[in-house]
């Protein structure tokens, strides 16, 4: 239980929003019996659980820059 709480504490607002949105889409899809909507809801729910974004894990992340390293054109 403690490891689960540590896992959830690292989440940000967008990750939580994706999970809530996915669950709401699943509930709405089941209520109108639209199974394509349920599938999309499952995708939106699995994205924050597995911490995947656009393409794959860290697929859209910006590479970190070293503060002490400057390229030739930068001050």
Backbone as CSV, one residue per row, in Angstrom:
resi,resn,N_x,N_y,N_z,CA_x,CA_y,CA_z,C_x,C_y,C_z
1,UNK,0.826,-1.199,0.000,0.000,0.000,0.000,0.864,1.254,0.000
2,UNK,1.988,1.198,0.741,2.865,2.350,0.818,3.503,2.655,-0.531
3,UNK,3.883,1.628,-1.281,4.478,1.858,-2.592,3.459,2.453,-3.564
4,UNK,2.201,2.071,-3.426,1.155,2.637,-4.277,0.958,4.122,-3.990
5,UNK,1.001,4.508,-2.727,0.856,5.920,-2.370,2.053,6.727,-2.884
6,UNK,3.254,6.167,-2.817,4.429,6.853,-3.357,4.315,7.011,-4.861
7,UNK,3.745,6.009,-5.542,3.549,6.068,-6.988,2.576,7.183,-7.356
8,UNK,1.496,7.314,-6.621,0.481,8.323,-6.928,0.962,9.728,-6.559
9,UNK,1.801,9.863,-5.549,2.310,11.189,-5.150,3.155,11.844,-6.230
10,UNK,3.744,11.068,-7.123,4.589,11.634,-8.175,3.780,12.145,-9.367
11,UNK,2.478,11.970,-9.355,1.649,12.397,-10.465,1.452,13.906,-10.441
12,UNK,1.330,14.500,-11.632,1.008,15.914,-11.732,-0.465,16.067,-12.120
13,UNK,-0.896,17.299,-12.287,-2.311,17.576,-12.553,-2.768,17.011,-13.898
14,UNK,-1.929,17.080,-14.912,-2.320,16.604,-16.245,-2.491,15.090,-16.241
15,UNK,-1.616,14.397,-15.534,-1.722,12.940,-15.459,-3.002,12.531,-14.737
16,UNK,-3.337,13.227,-13.679,-4.573,12.954,-12.947,-5.792,13.284,-13.812
17,UNK,-5.708,14.374,-14.548,-6.808,14.762,-15.437,-7.036,13.712,-16.517
18,UNK,-5.959,13.150,-17.088,-6.100,12.096,-18.085,-6.791,10.865,-17.510
19,UNK,-6.438,10.517,-16.282,-7.061,9.348,-15.654,-8.546,9.585,-15.425
20,UNK,-8.896,10.736,-14.895,-10.305,11.053,-14.628,-11.081,11.123,-15.943
21,UNK,-10.488,11.750,-16.963,-11.159,11.861,-18.251,-11.375,10.489,-18.871
22,UNK,-10.378,9.617,-18.763,-10.520,8.264,-19.295,-11.623,7.494,-18.603
23,UNK,-11.684,7.603,-17.276,-12.739,6.906,-16.538,-14.121,7.440,-16.904
24,UNK,-14.241,8.752,-17.062,-15.537,9.331,-17.452,-15.941,8.894,-18.865
25,UNK,-14.964,8.800,-19.776,-15.267,8.356,-21.136,-15.718,6.891,-21.122
26,UNK,-15.078,6.059,-20.290,-15.494,4.652,-20.180,-16.921,4.565,-19.655
27,UNK,-17.237,5.311,-18.609,-18.586,5.277,-18.024,-19.618,5.746,-19.033
28,UNK,-19.321,6.848,-19.738,-20.266,7.361,-20.732,-20.434,6.378,-21.890
29,UNK,-19.334,5.776,-22.339,-19.418,4.808,-23.431,-20.238,3.593,-23.061
30,UNK,-20.108,3.142,-21.814,-20.895,1.991,-21.376,-22.370,2.343,-21.236
31,UNK,-22.656,3.572,-20.815,-24.059,3.949,-20.634,-24.805,4.063,-21.962
32,UNK,-24.096,4.467,-23.026,-24.744,4.553,-24.343,-24.410,3.349,-25.221
33,UNK,-23.682,2.383,-24.667,-23.275,1.159,-25.357,-22.508,1.450,-26.649
34,UNK,-21.614,2.414,-26.567,-20.731,2.744,-27.685,-19.357,2.180,-27.347
35,UNK,-19.020,1.023,-27.924,-17.819,0.303,-27.524,-16.553,0.956,-28.051
36,UNK,-16.648,1.743,-29.110,-15.479,2.494,-29.583,-15.108,3.571,-28.563
37,UNK,-16.115,4.189,-27.968,-15.872,5.188,-26.938,-15.254,4.536,-25.699
38,UNK,-15.693,3.340,-25.372,-15.113,2.612,-24.236,-13.643,2.319,-24.522
39,UNK,-13.314,1.913,-25.742,-11.926,1.642,-26.108,-11.069,2.899,-25.968
40,UNK,-11.583,4.040,-26.440,-10.847,5.302,-26.310,-10.673,5.659,-24.836
41,UNK,-11.686,5.412,-24.033,-11.576,5.653,-22.603,-10.530,4.773,-21.948
42,UNK,-10.437,3.531,-22.391,-9.410,2.628,-21.859,-8.020,3.140,-22.226
43,UNK,-7.861,3.627,-23.447,-6.570,4.186,-23.859,-6.222,5.392,-22.983
44,UNK,-7.188,6.296,-22.781,-6.943,7.467,-21.941,-6.675,7.085,-20.493
45,UNK,-7.231,5.982,-20.036,-7.006,5.542,-18.661,-5.637,4.879,-18.519
46,UNK,-5.212,4.125,-19.517,-3.925,3.448,-19.442,-2.744,4.396,-19.615
47,UNK,-2.946,5.504,-20.322,-1.851,6.450,-20.528,-1.252,6.966,-19.216
48,UNK,-2.034,7.456,-18.281,-1.409,7.923,-17.031,-0.930,6.779,-16.138
49,UNK,-1.592,5.631,-16.207,-1.180,4.517,-15.354,0.209,4.035,-15.755
50,UNK,0.449,3.905,-17.063,1.751,3.448,-17.546,2.708,4.591,-17.846
51,UNK,2.280,5.834,-17.631,3.096,7.031,-17.841,3.605,7.117,-19.277
52,UNK,2.689,6.960,-20.223,3.033,7.127,-21.620,2.307,8.347,-22.148
53,UNK,2.911,8.993,-23.107,2.338,10.215,-23.647,2.004,10.075,-25.107
54,UNK,2.500,10.989,-25.900,2.155,11.071,-27.318,2.485,9.802,-28.083
55,UNK,3.742,9.470,-28.198,4.155,8.329,-29.027,4.551,7.138,-28.180
56,UNK,5.410,7.364,-27.230,5.875,6.303,-26.346,6.408,6.968,-25.075
57,UNK,6.957,6.202,-24.189,7.440,6.760,-22.933,8.506,7.809,-23.212
58,UNK,8.305,9.019,-22.709,9.196,10.172,-22.898,9.373,10.538,-24.366
59,UNK,8.411,10.208,-25.195,8.507,10.510,-26.611,8.412,11.993,-26.912
60,UNK,7.743,12.740,-26.076,7.574,14.164,-26.317,8.363,15.010,-25.325
61,UNK,9.251,14.393,-24.590,9.994,15.157,-23.594,11.080,15.983,-24.268
62,UNK,11.399,17.090,-23.656,12.451,17.971,-24.142,13.749,17.537,-23.481
63,UNK,14.834,17.366,-24.246,16.083,16.943,-23.628,16.616,18.008,-22.669
64,UNK,17.186,17.557,-21.566,17.731,18.475,-20.579,19.021,19.085,-21.089
65,UNK,19.203,20.377,-20.803,20.410,21.087,-21.208,21.303,21.262,-20.010
66,UNK,22.542,21.087,-20.201,23.506,21.337,-19.149,23.678,22.839,-19.015
67,UNK,23.522,23.392,-17.812,23.588,24.838,-17.596,24.979,25.389,-17.877
68,UNK,26.012,24.580,-17.753,27.380,25.055,-17.964,27.846,24.866,-19.396
69,UNK,27.058,24.242,-20.231,27.452,23.964,-21.612,26.739,24.937,-22.554
70,UNK,27.512,25.706,-23.305,26.949,26.630,-24.281,27.480,26.259,-25.655
71,UNK,26.609,26.320,-26.642,27.090,26.109,-28.006,27.709,27.397,-28.502
72,UNK,28.287,27.362,-29.711,29.060,28.492,-30.181,28.276,29.779,-30.332
73,UNK,27.021,29.717,-30.751,26.247,30.916,-31.010,25.573,31.516,-29.792
74,UNK,25.631,30.859,-28.652,24.938,31.332,-27.458,25.889,32.119,-26.552
75,UNK,25.348,33.069,-25.786,26.198,33.848,-24.871,26.700,33.038,-23.705
